[in-house]
Amino acid sequence: MQGRVFQLPPLALATVAAATPEHVDVEIVDEALEPINYECGADLVGITTLTRFAPHAYTIADRFREKGIKVVIGGMHPSALPDEAIKHCDSVVIGEAEGVWSRLINDFEKKWLKKYYRNKDFVDLSTICTPRRDLYKKERYLFTHLIQTTRGCPFNCGFCSVTKFFGRTYRTRPVDSVIKEIRDLKTKFVGFSDDNIFGNRIYARKLFSALKYEGVIWLSQASLNIADDPNLLRMAARSGCKGLFVGLESADCESLTQMNKGFLKPHKFKDAIGRLHDQGISVLGAFVLGNDNEDPSIFKRTLDFAKKIKLDLAQFAVLTPYPGTAIYNRLIKEKRIFNFDWTKYDAGNAVFKPLRMTADRLKEEVDKLWRDFYRFDEIIMRVLRLGRRIPIQLLPLLLINFSFRKEIAATQEL
């Protein structure tokens, strides 16, 4: 999704900028907002990239290197395939940059750049600096107040690259540090970029207890099992939680088992989402389609299910075997990946051979799911049932629903 509503500032780059020695001048360029100036006179260029943008990132790196400028590449994709990335740069940062970045800068200044930099252990989040948000082109973003309180995820979903990059060990920032960062931002609206803000419930309780005195509204990501802890859910709501992105993944139990999410029970989803709604929290539920057990009937079942459980928003993704994930390794072994054009690894294209349908059918049906869920009449029906959530959530949900609808029309060329 490329619309302005979905355009978020590059928190990772701002965090790396904060880890850069003070004597180094830093500029952040977000190519989604502005073109790259290859005549900028930089001494060193750092690029972060996801899989779908890797070929373009490599082209950028190649152009800078042609001018004699050193290039460092990092991010999810280069960390999974460092030997591929090094063909286009001078150094690859594998995994988290904090902890190695100042050493890399020092090596660069001494002209001793190594090919690969990697931390021996995961970063202690109490040591990270406040992101350099002053480097954002703030007027170009609708929202800039992203904060990270935790890293890692206790789950190990087969399609997800988070565990490999950040680990299953759940790491937390000191609550006092988080609260200070919020106060320094002087904002009443915060987005927590954590992969699962409820992953450590002891920490979550401490965080929510502190947040409730700050008067902020906040959004984040979570597992649906938060609904099984009524006390923690109430604490989240009272601390300002108004929306959660939740990986539901599937309406089918067998599909969930295949994705290593068998602990989720679809028959409990409706009640769980109802409990979130009762606390004034909107839910964006995400589904992944294309598992080996699924035939074409899964698409109508998913759409009906998404409506039945009364989601406020939904995302539908084609199962995508990102490098470094368990599903990638398995499908490589089974010789079922037929497309290694990384630009197609966008959760909207099928790059492997499903077992019970064609790849083309998988893509077409997922596209149709998007269109059907975001039909005009469906959007109106969803907002009409907001009930007592209307005063706070009507306008934001209308904006996001219609922004999705606009993006669907653009990307599917309707």
N, C-alpha and C positions, 0 to 999 in steps of 0.2 A: 504494500500500500504506500503510494507516494504523495497523496494529498497533504495539504498543510496541517490538517488535524492530526495526521499520523506522523508528521515530521518531527522527530525528537533530536535534541542536540547530542553530539557525540561525547557522552559522559566518560567513556573509556579514554579518549584522547585528552580530555581535560584533567583526568586523573594522572595520566602519564606526564602531562605538562607540569603538574604539581610536584612530580618526583624528579623533575629536571633541575640540575644545579642552578642557583640563582643568577650566576654570571652569564647564562645562556639565554639569548633572546628566542622566544617561541611564538609561533603563529599557528592557529588552527584554521584549516581550510576544509569546509564541508562541501563536497562537490555537488551535493543535492541542491545547494543554494547558490553556488557561484562557480565559475569556471576556474580551472587551475592555471596559474601563471607560471609557466616553465622558465620565465626570465626573472624570477623573484630573487635570485642571488643567494639562495640557501646554501649552507655548507653541508647540511645533513637533512635528509627527508625521511620521515617515519610514516608508514602507511599501515592502517589496520583494515582487514577485509573479512567478510563472510564468504562462503563458498560461491554463491551466485555472482558475486562481484570480483572474484579472484582473477579471471582473465583480464578484466579492465584494470585492476590494480597492477597487474604485471606489466601492462602496456604503459601505465603511468611511470612505473619504476624504470622501465627500459628507456623511456624518453629522458628522464633525469640523469640516468647513468651515461647516456650518450653525450651529455654535457659535462661529464666528469664529476658529477655530484654523487656522493655516497648515499645509499638507500638502505633503510632497515624496514623489514616487513614483520608484522605480527597479527594476532587475532586467531579466531577459531580455526579457519581453514589452513593457514600456514603452520599452525601448531600441529595439526593433524598430518600435514604433508610437507614437512620442512625441506625435504630433498627436492621437491618440486619448486617450492618458493625460492630456494637459494639460487636457482638458475636465473633469477630476475633481480637479485639484490645482493648487497654485500654482507648483510647479517640477517638472521631470522631470530626473533624472540619467541621461544616456545613456551606457551603458557602465560602466566601473569608477568607483566613487565616490572612492577614494583619489586625492588630487591636486586634487580640486575640492571635497571636503566641507568643509574648513576655510574655504575661500573662501565657500561657500554659507552656512555658519553666520555668518560675518562680515557678509555681505550681509543676512541675516535680521535680525541685531541692529541694523543701520543702516536697516532697512526698505527695502532695495533689491533684494529677491529678483528674480532673473531667471526667465524661463520655462524656459530650458534651460541645463543645465550639462554640458559634455563636455570630457574631456581632449584636448589636441592630440596626445599620443602615449600609447602604452600605459604603464602604471605600471611603474616600476623596482621590482622586488620586494625589493631590498635596503633600500628606504626604508619598507616597511610595518611597522606596529607589531604587537606580540603581541595577538591578539584578546582582548577583555574577557570571558573565560569566567566571571569572577566575577558577571556579570549573568545567567547561566543559572539557571533553577530546576533545579538538578542532580538533585535527588531524583526528578524527573519523567521523566528519561531513563534508559534502560538503559545508554547509552554516550555520553560527552561529549568524548572525546579525539580530535577531528578536527584535522588539521593540513594545511595546504596548502604544498607545496614548489615547485610550478611552476604556470604558467598558459599557456594557448594549446595548440594541437594542430597538429602538422605535416600532418595529413590534412585533407581538406575534404569530408567525407561530405555528400551532398546533403540529408539529412534533419536534420542536426545544426546547432544554433544556436551551439555553442561557438566555432567559428571566427570568426563575425561579432562575437561579444561580446568574446572574448579575443584574437582574431587567430591567424594561422598561425605568427607568430614565437614561438618557444618560449622563455619567460622562466623564470629560475630564481632561487630564494632562495639566499643564501650557506649552505653546508652547516653552518658553525659556528652560524648563527642557528637553523637547524632543530634541531640537537642540543641547543642551550641550551633551546629551547622544550620539547622532550621531557623534559629533566631537570627543568625547572621544574614540569612537570605531575606528576612523581613517579608515573608510571604504567608498567606493563609491557605495555600493550595500546594500540596506536595505529591510527587509520584515516587514511590519506593521501587527501585529497579530490581529488587531481590527476586530470585527464581521461586522462592517459597518463603514468604515472610513469617509463616507460622511453623517453619521446620523445626525450630528449637522452642518448645512451648514455655520453658522457664524464661528464656531471653525475651520471647514475645510478651509475656506478662509484664516484665520490667519495662520494656519499651512502651507498651500501651499505657501503663500506669503513669509514665512520665509525659506521654503525648497528650493525655486528656487535659492537661493544664495549659497547653500551647494554643488551643483554639484553632487547630488546622483541620482542613479536609484533606484526606489522603486516599490514594489508589495504590494497588499493588497486585502481585500474583500470589496464588496460594493453591494448596491442594484442597479438595472438597471436604476432606475429613475434619476440617476446622469446624464444620457444622455439628460434629459429634461432641464438641466441647462447649456447651452452652455458656459457661462462665467466661471462657476466653473469647468467644464470639461477642458476648455483650461488652467485654472490655475493649475489643477492637472497634465496635460501633461507637462506644462512648468516647473513644480517643480520636474519632473523626473519620473512620473508614466509611467510604461511600461507594466503593466499587472494587471488584476483584476480577482478575483474569484467572480462570480456572481451567486446567487441562482435564476435561472429562474424557477425551480421546475417543470413546465409542459407546454406542448403545448396546453392544454385544459383549457378553461375558468372555467368550473365547478370544475375541480380538484383544480385550484388555489383558488377558493372560499372556498372549503372544507378545505384547508390548511391555511385559514385566510390571503391569499395573493391575494384577488380579485382586489386589486389596480393595479396588473400587467396585462397587456393586450398583449397576444401573437401576435396579428396582428401588434403590434408596435415593436416587438423585433428586427426584421431584420434592420429596420432603425436606431434603438438605437445602435445596435452593430456596424453598419456602421459608426455612428458618433464617437464611441470609436476608431475604426480602423483609421478613418481620423486623429485622434489626436496621432496616433502611439501607441495605447494601445491594447494589446492582451487580449482576453477574454476566460476564462475557465468557461463554463456554466454548472451548476449542475441541474440534473433532479431527481425527486422522483416519483416512480411508485408504484401503488397498491391502489390508492384511490377507494372509494366505487362506484363511477360512471364509473370506467374504466373497459372495457372488453379487450380481447386479441388484438383488433385492435389498442390499444394505443401504442403498441411497434413499429410497422412499422411507425405510424404517428410521433412518437417521433424521430426516426432515420432520417426520411425524413426532419423533421422540423429542427433538429440540423444541417443538411447539408445546408438546405435552408437559414438559418440565418447566415451561414458562421462563425460558432464558430471555434476558433483555437484549443481548447481542450474541452473535455466534461467528465463529470462524471455521472454515472447512479446508483441510489441507490434504493434498495427495501425500501418502507415505513417501518420504524422501530419504534415501540412504546417504546421509552426509558422511564424508570421510571421517574415520575415527570412531564411528558409532558401531554398536553391536550388529545392527541390521545391515550396515554396509559390509562388515566383515563376513556375515553369513551369506549375503547375496553375491558377493564376490566369489566365495567358495562354491556356491551353487551355479555360478556363471549366468546369472539372471540379469545383471546390469548391462544394458545395451547402449547406453548413452553416457559418455564421460565429458560432454560439453557442460562445464560447470555453470554456465549461464542458465541452464535449464533446471538447476537445483534450487528452485524457488518455491517449493511446496504447491505449485500449480501445474507442474508438468510431471508425467510419469516417465521415469528414466530406467525402470526395470520391468521385467515381465511378471505381471500378477499371475496367480495360479488359476483363477476361476473367471477371468474376463480378460479382454485385451487392454493394453496400455492406453490406447486411444479411448476406449469406452470409460476407463477410469477417469481420465482427464475430463471428458465431456460431461460425465455425471457430476463430478465435483463442481465444475463450472455452473451446472444447472442448480445444484444445491444453493450456491451463493445467490443466484438470481431469484430462486423461489423464496428463500428466507427473507430477502430484502425487497420483496414486492411492496408497492406502495400501501396496499390494503393491510398487509401483514405488519408493517411498521405502525400504522395507525392503531391497529388492534393491540399491539404491544404497549404503546404509551398510554392507551386508555385504561389499561388495567394496573397502572402504577399505584392507584389508590393514594394513601397518605404520603407516598414518596414523591408525588407530583410537584410540590412547591420547590424542592431542591433539584430533582433529577429530570424533570420534563424537558427543559431546554437542552441540557447536555446530551441526553439520550436521543432526542430528535436530531441534534447536530451530528452525532456519531453515526446513527442509523442512516441518515441521508448522505453522509460522507462516504460510508461503505457503498451505498447504492451508486453514487457518482463514480467511485473508483471501479466498481464492477462494470459499469457501462463503458468506461474508458479502456480497461484492460481486456475486456471481452469484445471490444469494438462493436457495441450495440448501437 
